[in-house]
């Protein structure tokens, strides 16, 4: 592995532009091969977090538009 990177931890959401900048910095510092490994690990972490969070919603948690209330009533009857 390359020498220790001068990267700073940021606990924030990254948009597409920010991700491109991060990937560019990783490639510049670590090279394409190791950056590919880092991105694979990041993808695996994302899938793991998305599947283990398990957020569930009930019908009471969702807002109903008053003009569409008949849809909910119809669905509950069937």
N, CA, C and O atoms as CSV, one atom per row, in Angstrom:
chain,resi,resn,atom,element,x,y,z
A,1,UNK,N,N,0.848,-1.181,0.000
A,1,UNK,CA,C,0.000,0.000,0.000
A,1,UNK,C,C,0.888,1.237,0.000
A,1,UNK,O,O,2.029,1.201,0.460
A,2,UNK,N,N,0.358,2.305,-0.511
A,2,UNK,CA,C,1.092,3.569,-0.581
A,2,UNK,C,C,1.262,4.161,0.808
A,2,UNK,O,O,0.644,3.709,1.772
A,3,UNK,N,N,2.110,5.179,0.894
A,3,UNK,CA,C,2.309,5.858,2.176
A,3,UNK,C,C,1.002,6.452,2.686
A,3,UNK,O,O,0.034,6.585,1.937
A,4,UNK,N,N,0.983,6.800,3.937
A,4,UNK,CA,C,-0.234,7.320,4.572
A,4,UNK,C,C,-0.747,8.555,3.827
A,4,UNK,O,O,0.002,9.487,3.537
A,5,UNK,N,N,-2.035,8.530,3.533
A,5,UNK,CA,C,-2.650,9.632,2.782
A,5,UNK,C,C,-2.918,10.815,3.687
A,5,UNK,O,O,-3.168,10.654,4.882
A,6,UNK,N,N,-2.865,11.987,3.122
A,6,UNK,CA,C,-3.192,13.203,3.849
A,6,UNK,C,C,-4.667,13.528,3.591
A,6,UNK,O,O,-4.993,14.568,3.019
A,7,UNK,N,N,-5.553,12.618,4.022
A,7,UNK,CA,C,-6.985,12.779,3.837
A,7,UNK,C,C,-7.624,13.101,5.176
A,7,UNK,O,O,-7.184,12.612,6.217
A,8,UNK,N,N,-8.647,13.915,5.145
A,8,UNK,CA,C,-9.342,14.342,6.357
A,8,UNK,C,C,-10.703,13.669,6.392
A,8,UNK,O,O,-11.370,13.565,5.363
A,9,UNK,N,N,-11.127,13.206,7.578
A,9,UNK,CA,C,-12.443,12.588,7.745
A,9,UNK,C,C,-13.522,13.659,7.729
A,9,UNK,O,O,-13.435,14.654,8.447
A,10,UNK,N,N,-14.539,13.444,6.901
A,10,UNK,CA,C,-15.698,14.335,6.843
A,10,UNK,C,C,-16.943,13.478,7.011
A,10,UNK,O,O,-17.165,12.549,6.234
A,11,UNK,N,N,-17.747,13.777,8.005
A,11,UNK,CA,C,-18.991,13.047,8.223
A,11,UNK,C,C,-20.126,13.856,7.607
A,11,UNK,O,O,-20.863,14.555,8.302
A,12,UNK,N,N,-20.250,13.747,6.286
A,12,UNK,CA,C,-21.285,14.501,5.594
A,12,UNK,C,C,-21.669,13.778,4.308
A,12,UNK,O,O,-20.953,12.904,3.819
A,13,UNK,N,N,-22.819,14.172,3.784
A,13,UNK,CA,C,-23.301,13.610,2.530
A,13,UNK,C,C,-22.455,14.152,1.385
A,13,UNK,O,O,-22.094,15.329,1.368
A,14,UNK,N,N,-22.143,13.278,0.427
A,14,UNK,CA,C,-21.336,13.684,-0.719
A,14,UNK,C,C,-22.204,13.584,-1.968
A,14,UNK,O,O,-22.791,12.536,-2.238
A,15,UNK,N,N,-22.287,14.675,-2.729
A,15,UNK,CA,C,-23.043,14.649,-3.980
A,15,UNK,C,C,-22.145,14.120,-5.100
A,15,UNK,O,O,-20.996,13.754,-4.855
A,16,UNK,N,N,-22.663,14.081,-6.316
A,16,UNK,CA,C,-21.914,13.541,-7.445
A,16,UNK,C,C,-20.600,14.253,-7.700
A,16,UNK,O,O,-19.585,13.613,-7.971
A,17,UNK,N,N,-20.614,15.577,-7.614
A,17,UNK,CA,C,-19.393,16.356,-7.830
A,17,UNK,C,C,-18.366,16.070,-6.745
A,17,UNK,O,O,-17.179,15.914,-7.034
A,18,UNK,N,N,-18.815,16.002,-5.506
A,18,UNK,CA,C,-17.910,15.694,-4.404
A,18,UNK,C,C,-17.309,14.305,-4.531
A,18,UNK,O,O,-16.136,14.101,-4.216
A,19,UNK,N,N,-18.116,13.336,-4.998
A,19,UNK,CA,C,-17.619,11.973,-5.185
A,19,UNK,C,C,-16.560,11.939,-6.285
A,19,UNK,O,O,-15.561,11.231,-6.155
A,20,UNK,N,N,-16.766,12.696,-7.365
A,20,UNK,CA,C,-15.766,12.754,-8.435
A,20,UNK,C,C,-14.451,13.320,-7.913
A,20,UNK,O,O,-13.379,12.814,-8.244
A,21,UNK,N,N,-14.534,14.374,-7.093
A,21,UNK,CA,C,-13.315,14.964,-6.516
A,21,UNK,C,C,-12.607,13.974,-5.598
A,21,UNK,O,O,-11.381,13.860,-5.627
A,22,UNK,N,N,-13.387,13.255,-4.776
A,22,UNK,CA,C,-12.797,12.270,-3.868
A,22,UNK,C,C,-12.105,11.159,-4.652
A,22,UNK,O,O,-10.977,10.783,-4.335
A,23,UNK,N,N,-12.775,10.638,-5.666
A,23,UNK,CA,C,-12.182,9.566,-6.473
A,23,UNK,C,C,-10.914,10.056,-7.162
A,23,UNK,O,O,-9.928,9.323,-7.238
A,24,UNK,N,N,-10.932,11.275,-7.660
A,24,UNK,CA,C,-9.743,11.841,-8.299
A,24,UNK,C,C,-8.579,11.921,-7.315
A,24,UNK,O,O,-7.445,11.594,-7.664
A,25,UNK,N,N,-8.859,12.356,-6.086
A,25,UNK,CA,C,-7.795,12.431,-5.069
A,25,UNK,C,C,-7.268,11.045,-4.717
A,25,UNK,O,O,-6.065,10.860,-4.532
A,26,UNK,N,N,-8.180,10.064,-4.623
A,26,UNK,CA,C,-7.750,8.698,-4.315
A,26,UNK,C,C,-6.861,8.149,-5.425
A,26,UNK,O,O,-5.836,7.527,-5.148
A,27,UNK,N,N,-7.247,8.374,-6.677
A,27,UNK,CA,C,-6.437,7.899,-7.805
A,27,UNK,C,C,-5.072,8.568,-7.801
A,27,UNK,O,O,-4.057,7.904,-8.011
A,28,UNK,N,N,-5.033,9.880,-7.565
A,28,UNK,CA,C,-3.755,10.599,-7.525
A,28,UNK,C,C,-2.843,10.052,-6.441
A,28,UNK,O,O,-1.633,9.950,-6.642
A,29,UNK,N,N,-3.410,9.701,-5.293
A,29,UNK,CA,C,-2.581,9.267,-4.175
A,29,UNK,C,C,-2.275,7.771,-4.204
A,29,UNK,O,O,-1.132,7.372,-3.981
A,30,UNK,N,N,-3.285,6.936,-4.478
A,30,UNK,CA,C,-3.119,5.488,-4.368
A,30,UNK,C,C,-2.967,4.768,-5.703
A,30,UNK,O,O,-2.516,3.623,-5.733
A,31,UNK,N,N,-3.334,5.413,-6.801
A,31,UNK,CA,C,-3.315,4.739,-8.097
A,31,UNK,C,C,-4.662,4.081,-8.380
A,31,UNK,O,O,-5.513,3.959,-7.499
A,32,UNK,N,N,-4.828,3.664,-9.622
A,32,UNK,CA,C,-6.110,3.129,-10.068
A,32,UNK,C,C,-6.451,1.791,-9.402
A,32,UNK,O,O,-7.601,1.575,-9.018
A,33,UNK,N,N,-5.486,0.904,-9.262
A,33,UNK,CA,C,-5.749,-0.425,-8.708
A,33,UNK,C,C,-6.273,-0.383,-7.285
A,33,UNK,O,O,-7.297,-0.996,-6.983
A,34,UNK,N,N,-5.586,0.330,-6.412
A,34,UNK,CA,C,-6.007,0.372,-5.012
A,34,UNK,C,C,-7.271,1.210,-4.841
A,34,UNK,O,O,-8.088,0.918,-3.968
A,35,UNK,N,N,-7.443,2.250,-5.664
A,35,UNK,CA,C,-8.672,3.045,-5.611
A,35,UNK,C,C,-9.869,2.176,-5.964
A,35,UNK,O,O,-10.932,2.307,-5.357
A,36,UNK,N,N,-9.706,1.294,-6.936
A,36,UNK,CA,C,-10.776,0.368,-7.303
A,36,UNK,C,C,-11.156,-0.506,-6.112
A,36,UNK,O,O,-12.338,-0.750,-5.872
A,37,UNK,N,N,-10.163,-0.975,-5.368
A,37,UNK,CA,C,-10.409,-1.778,-4.165
A,37,UNK,C,C,-11.159,-0.952,-3.108
A,37,UNK,O,O,-12.110,-1.444,-2.500
A,38,UNK,N,N,-10.739,0.281,-2.893
A,38,UNK,CA,C,-11.397,1.158,-1.917
A,38,UNK,C,C,-12.856,1.369,-2.298
A,38,UNK,O,O,-13.735,1.298,-1.439
A,39,UNK,N,N,-13.126,1.629,-3.578
A,39,UNK,CA,C,-14.497,1.875,-4.024
A,39,UNK,C,C,-15.357,0.620,-3.914
A,39,UNK,O,O,-16.545,0.713,-3.606
A,40,UNK,N,N,-14.768,-0.557,-4.161
A,40,UNK,CA,C,-15.519,-1.806,-3.962
A,40,UNK,C,C,-15.899,-1.978,-2.494
A,40,UNK,O,O,-17.015,-2.391,-2.179
A,41,UNK,N,N,-14.965,-1.662,-1.600
A,41,UNK,CA,C,-15.254,-1.764,-0.169
A,41,UNK,C,C,-16.323,-0.756,0.252
A,41,UNK,O,O,-17.177,-1.065,1.083
A,42,UNK,N,N,-16.276,0.437,-0.316
A,42,UNK,CA,C,-17.274,1.464,-0.026
A,42,UNK,C,C,-18.658,1.023,-0.503
A,42,UNK,O,O,-19.653,1.231,0.190
A,43,UNK,N,N,-18.717,0.415,-1.683
A,43,UNK,CA,C,-19.979,-0.095,-2.222
A,43,UNK,C,C,-20.529,-1.198,-1.319
A,43,UNK,O,O,-21.723,-1.215,-1.022
A,44,UNK,N,N,-19.674,-2.112,-0.885
A,44,UNK,CA,C,-20.097,-3.190,0.007
A,44,UNK,C,C,-20.630,-2.629,1.316
A,44,UNK,O,O,-21.654,-3.093,1.818
A,45,UNK,N,N,-19.951,-1.643,1.867
A,45,UNK,CA,C,-20.411,-1.004,3.101
A,45,UNK,C,C,-21.778,-0.356,2.899
A,45,UNK,O,O,-22.655,-0.479,3.753
A,46,UNK,N,N,-21.961,0.329,1.783
A,46,UNK,CA,C,-23.243,0.971,1.495
A,46,UNK,C,C,-24.377,-0.029,1.405
A,46,UNK,O,O,-25.449,0.202,1.965
A,47,UNK,N,N,-24.158,-1.152,0.699
A,47,UNK,CA,C,-25.190,-2.179,0.605
A,47,UNK,C,C,-25.484,-2.784,1.967
A,47,UNK,O,O,-26.642,-3.040,2.298
A,48,UNK,N,N,-24.440,-3.016,2.760
A,48,UNK,CA,C,-24.629,-3.586,4.099
A,48,UNK,C,C,-25.458,-2.646,4.971
A,48,UNK,O,O,-26.397,-3.081,5.638
A,49,UNK,N,N,-25.114,-1.377,4.967
A,49,UNK,CA,C,-25.851,-0.408,5.783
A,49,UNK,C,C,-27.297,-0.274,5.316
A,49,UNK,O,O,-28.206,-0.146,6.137
A,50,UNK,N,N,-27.513,-0.303,4.011
A,50,UNK,CA,C,-28.870,-0.164,3.478
A,50,UNK,C,C,-29.739,-1.355,3.847
A,50,UNK,O,O,-30.940,-1.196,4.067
A,51,UNK,N,N,-29.153,-2.549,3.917
A,51,UNK,CA,C,-29.962,-3.735,4.210
A,51,UNK,C,C,-30.105,-4.010,5.697
A,51,UNK,O,O,-31.062,-4.672,6.099
A,52,UNK,N,N,-29.194,-3.528,6.527
A,52,UNK,CA,C,-29.305,-3.805,7.962
A,52,UNK,C,C,-30.038,-2.719,8.724
A,52,UNK,O,O,-30.386,-2.916,9.889
A,53,UNK,N,N,-30.281,-1.585,8.100
A,53,UNK,CA,C,-30.996,-0.512,8.781
A,53,UNK,C,C,-32.434,-0.907,9.058
A,53,UNK,O,O,-32.959,-0.595,10.126
A,54,UNK,N,N,-33.075,-1.576,8.138
A,54,UNK,CA,C,-34.437,-2.111,8.260
A,54,UNK,C,C,-35.442,-1.112,8.795
A,54,UNK,O,O,-36.009,-1.318,9.868
A,55,UNK,N,N,-35.662,-0.075,8.091
A,55,UNK,CA,C,-36.702,0.877,8.473
A,55,UNK,C,C,-38.020,0.341,7.939
A,55,UNK,O,O,-38.124,-0.010,6.763
A,56,UNK,N,N,-39.020,0.279,8.796
A,56,UNK,CA,C,-40.337,-0.166,8.338
A,56,UNK,C,C,-41.361,0.919,8.629
A,56,UNK,O,O,-41.296,1.599,9.653
A,57,UNK,N,N,-42.289,1.067,7.726
A,57,UNK,CA,C,-43.329,2.077,7.861
A,57,UNK,C,C,-44.683,1.393,7.930
A,57,UNK,O,O,-44.940,0.417,7.226
A,58,UNK,N,N,-45.537,1.917,8.779
A,58,UNK,CA,C,-46.917,1.462,8.838
A,58,UNK,C,C,-47.809,2.472,8.149
A,58,UNK,O,O,-47.393,3.602,7.892
A,59,UNK,N,N,-49.033,2.074,7.851
A,59,UNK,CA,C,-49.958,2.970,7.164
A,59,UNK,C,C,-50.203,4.228,7.984
A,59,UNK,O,O,-50.462,5.290,7.417
A,60,UNK,N,N,-50.126,4.129,9.309
A,60,UNK,CA,C,-50.342,5.292,10.171
A,60,UNK,C,C,-49.194,6.292,10.088
A,60,UNK,O,O,-49.361,7.461,10.434
A,61,UNK,N,N,-48.024,5.835,9.630
A,61,UNK,CA,C,-46.857,6.708,9.527
A,61,UNK,C,C,-46.897,7.606,8.294
A,61,UNK,O,O,-46.152,8.583,8.216
A,62,UNK,N,N,-47.744,7.287,7.347
A,62,UNK,CA,C,-47.778,8.007,6.079
A,62,UNK,C,C,-48.934,8.986,6.039
A,62,UNK,O,O,-50.026,8.696,6.528
A,63,UNK,N,N,-48.689,10.139,5.457
A,63,UNK,CA,C,-49.739,11.138,5.309
A,63,UNK,C,C,-50.623,10.770,4.124
A,63,UNK,O,O,-50.145,10.260,3.110
A,64,UNK,N,N,-51.903,11.033,4.264
A,64,UNK,CA,C,-52.854,10.774,3.187
A,64,UNK,C,C,-53.387,12.101,2.671
A,64,UNK,O,O,-53.807,12.956,3.451
A,65,UNK,N,N,-53.368,12.266,1.373
A,65,UNK,CA,C,-53.942,13.463,0.769
A,65,UNK,C,C,-55.455,13.355,0.911
A,65,UNK,O,O,-56.035,12.358,0.481
A,66,UNK,N,N,-56.117,14.357,1.506
A,66,UNK,CA,C,-57.564,14.260,1.757
A,66,UNK,C,C,-58.382,13.887,0.525
A,66,UNK,O,O,-59.345,13.129,0.640
A,67,UNK,N,N,-58.030,14.393,-0.630
A,67,UNK,CA,C,-58.814,14.087,-1.826
A,67,UNK,C,C,-58.610,12.657,-2.317
A,67,UNK,O,O,-59.365,12.184,-3.166
A,68,UNK,N,N,-57.607,11.969,-1.796
A,68,UNK,CA,C,-57.329,10.596,-2.216
A,68,UNK,C,C,-57.657,9.590,-1.114
A,68,UNK,O,O,-57.251,8.431,-1.200
A,69,UNK,N,N,-58.382,10.014,-0.088
A,69,UNK,CA,C,-58.737,9.121,1.011
A,69,UNK,C,C,-59.518,7.907,0.563
A,69,UNK,O,O,-59.409,6.843,1.172
A,70,UNK,N,N,-60.304,8.046,-0.490
A,70,UNK,CA,C,-61.086,6.918,-0.988
A,70,UNK,C,C,-60.191,5.787,-1.473
A,70,UNK,O,O,-60.598,4.626,-1.422
A,71,UNK,N,N,-58.975,6.092,-1.946
A,71,UNK,CA,C,-58.050,5.047,-2.378
A,71,UNK,C,C,-57.631,4.166,-1.210
A,71,UNK,O,O,-57.566,2.943,-1.339
A,72,UNK,N,N,-57.349,4.787,-0.072
A,72,UNK,CA,C,-56.949,4.035,1.115
A,72,UNK,C,C,-58.111,3.177,1.597
A,72,UNK,O,O,-57.922,2.004,1.921
A,73,UNK,N,N,-59.302,3.745,1.645
A,73,UNK,CA,C,-60.476,2.984,2.088
A,73,UNK,C,C,-60.740,1.809,1.155
A,73,UNK,O,O,-61.053,0.712,1.617
A,74,UNK,N,N,-60.620,2.021,-0.131
A,74,UNK,CA,C,-60.832,0.950,-1.100
A,74,UNK,C,C,-59.788,-0.149,-0.927
A,74,UNK,O,O,-60.118,-1.333,-0.995
A,75,UNK,N,N,-58.533,0.235,-0.705
A,75,UNK,CA,C,-57.461,-0.748,-0.517
A,75,UNK,C,C,-57.665,-1.553,0.756
A,75,UNK,O,O,-57.382,-2.751,0.778
A,76,UNK,N,N,-58.154,-0.913,1.825
A,76,UNK,CA,C,-58.382,-1.622,3.084
A,76,UNK,C,C,-59.517,-2.629,2.965
A,76,UNK,O,O,-59.507,-3.643,3.662
A,77,UNK,N,N,-60.494,-2.377,2.101
A,77,UNK,CA,C,-61.619,-3.293,1.932
A,77,UNK,C,C,-61.230,-4.516,1.115
A,77,UNK,O,O,-61.865,-5.563,1.242
A,78,UNK,N,N,-60.211,-4.409,0.288
A,78,UNK,CA,C,-59.826,-5.536,-0.576
A,78,UNK,C,C,-58.614,-6.168,-0.046
A,78,UNK,O,O,-58.120,-7.136,-0.623
